[in-house]
Every structure is written in structure tokens, then in C-alpha cells.
Amino acid sequence: MSGTVATDWAGATVTVGSTTYTLVTGAPTAANQVELYTASRNNATNETDTAKNLEAVLNATATQCTGGGGCVFGTQTANASAAATEATNTVTLTARTNGAAGNFALSAANNQYSDIVPTITTFGAGPGYVTSIAFTGSGAGYAGGSGCTLSGGGGSGATCAVEVNTAIAPGAYAPAFYATPGWDFATGLGSVNAYNLVYNTAW
């Protein structure tokens, strides 16, 4: 790693969903600021403890700060898109909403040495995709496309996929003023008034 956390990360931003967080030296003076840990002369320690502070701010939980508090601004709210979990110098984000509706943007900027590397490893599927089904009895002959895991009950080689069932009859969404069969709506041909519509010049 080049440089130090204190001098190289100040001013860097991390965007999670629609919220951008700025890394700052010293205690945050506004919401969405993340305090850089600079008390140690060891970069690995600084990275890990800064990651803890980022976790704390993303979750709006002061007890997750390095030292147990002080890195979360008073009006800080939890990130609407994802919850954070820190391990060493990595912060893992988990979408708060299941399926495709929970997918969120993740990026970083102004990071001089590219030490902050946001990565999304798994996107939510959906909407409404099934991810797993467990059977309680044996079975065979399951059909469908791939997309979810089936387990238990002695079955094997099964696959599954979401099926779409159109429950609305066509008549329920037909236009309110459609022509009857055999009636040219533009000219009236086929209707009892065809002659009048075509030849009447009384206008």
C-alpha cells in the first residue's frame, strides 16, 4: 500500500445507493461523514479501524465505532439501501430489500491510491424469483428451467423456474369503444346506418 490512511484517504468518497459518504480527519461535523482512524502508525490498523467507522456510519450505530463511539454524527441515519458488516479492512454490504428491487449502486471517488475498491459480487434476482425449495417427501420428474435449488426428500436432478399466470381475461382490458365484427368503424360500412354515413348530403 502506498502512502498512509491519514493523508491519502481524506476527502475520498464512497457512494452506497443514493447516499455519498466522505472520509474526514477528526470527528464528523455533519451526517454522512466517516472519521479516518489515524491514531496508529500501522496502516493495517488504520484501515481496519476506518472500516469499522464506515460500518458504524452506514448502520448509524455508534457502538460499532472504533473505541465504541464518537464516529457517528448525531443526526446520522442508516443507509436506506444496505446494511454493513466489517471484517478486518473489508466492509460487506447486504441489500435491505430482497430480489432485484434491492440492487444498489456502489462506487468510490477521489481515492488517490485506489485502496478503497468497491465491488458488487452478487446482484439480487427477480422480482419474485425463487432461490430454493425443500421437499419433505421423495419425488421425481420435476420440470422447468434452471434458476433455483431444490433439495431434500430423495429427489434428484430437479430444476425449477418462475411461471407467469395471466389471470385477466382479454375482455377485461379491451377498449371501451371498440367496433363489433364486420363493422368498419371509420366508414360505418356493415352497420345499419351505412347508407346514411356514406351518401347522406343533408349536411
Residue pairs with C-beta under 8 A, 6 or more apart in sequence:
1 43
1 47
1 113
1 115
2 8
2 113
3 112
3 113
4 38
4 43
4 46
5 36
5 37
5 38
5 43
5 46
5 47
5 50
6 25
6 36
6 38
6 46
8 111
8 112
8 113
8 115
9 23
9 36
9 50
9 111
9 112
9 115
9 116
10 23
10 24
10 25
10 36
11 22
11 23
11 24
11 110
12 22
12 23
12 108
12 109
12 110
12 111
12 112
12 116
13 20
13 21
13 22
13 23
13 108
13 109
13 110
14 20
14 21
14 23
14 34
14 54
14 107
14 108
14 116
14 118
15 21
15 105
15 106
15 107
15 108
15 109
16 58
16 79
16 81
16 82
16 93
16 104
16 105
16 106
17 79
17 80
17 81
17 82
17 104
17 105
18 80
18 81
18 105
19 32
19 79
19 80
19 81
20 32
21 32
21 33
21 34
21 54
21 57
21 58
22 32
22 33
22 34
23 33
23 34
23 35
23 36
23 50
24 33
24 34
24 35
24 36
25 35
25 36
25 38
26 35
27 35
27 70
27 71
28 34
28 35
28 57
28 71
28 72
28 73
28 76
29 73
30 73
31 73
31 75
31 76
31 77
32 57
32 73
32 76
33 57
33 73
34 50
34 53
34 54
34 57
34 71
35 50
35 53
35 65
35 70
35 71
36 46
36 50
36 53
37 45
37 46
37 49
37 50
37 52
37 53
37 66
38 46
39 49
40 46
40 49
44 89
47 89
47 115
48 86
48 88
48 89
49 66
50 66
50 89
51 86
51 88
51 89
51 90
51 91
52 64
52 65
52 66
52 86
53 65
53 66
53 71
54 84
54 86
54 91
55 64
55 84
55 85
55 86
55 91
56 62
56 63
56 64
56 65
56 71
56 72
57 71
57 72
57 73
57 76
58 78
58 79
58 82
58 83
58 84
58 91
58 93
59 78
59 79
59 83
59 84
60 72
60 76
60 77
60 78
60 79
61 72
61 78
62 68
62 69
62 70
62 71
62 72
63 69
64 86
65 71
65 72
80 96
81 93
81 95
81 96
81 102
81 104
82 93
82 94
82 95
82 96
82 104
83 93
83 94
83 96
84 91
84 92
84 93
84 94
85 91
85 92
85 94
86 92
93 104
93 106
95 102
95 103
95 104
95 124
96 102
97 124
98 124
98 126
99 124
99 125
99 126
99 127
99 128
99 129
100 123
100 124
100 125
100 126
100 127
100 129
101 124
101 126
101 127
102 124
103 123
103 124
106 118
106 119
106 120
107 118
108 116
108 117
108 118
125 131
125 147
128 162
129 147
129 148
129 162
130 147
130 148
130 160
130 161
130 162
131 148
131 149
132 148
132 149
132 150
132 151
133 148
133 149
133 150
133 151
133 160
134 150
134 151
134 152
134 153
135 150
135 151
135 152
135 153
135 154
135 155
136 152
136 153
137 153
137 154
138 153
138 154
138 155
139 153
139 154
139 155
139 158
140 155
142 150
142 155
142 157
142 158
142 159
142 160
143 159
144 159
144 160
144 161
144 163
145 159
145 160
145 161
146 159
146 161
147 159
147 160
147 161
147 162
148 159
148 160
148 161
150 158
150 159
150 160
179 185
182 190
183 189
183 190
183 191
184 190
187 194
187 197
187 198
188 194
188 196
188 197
188 198
189 197
189 198
191 197
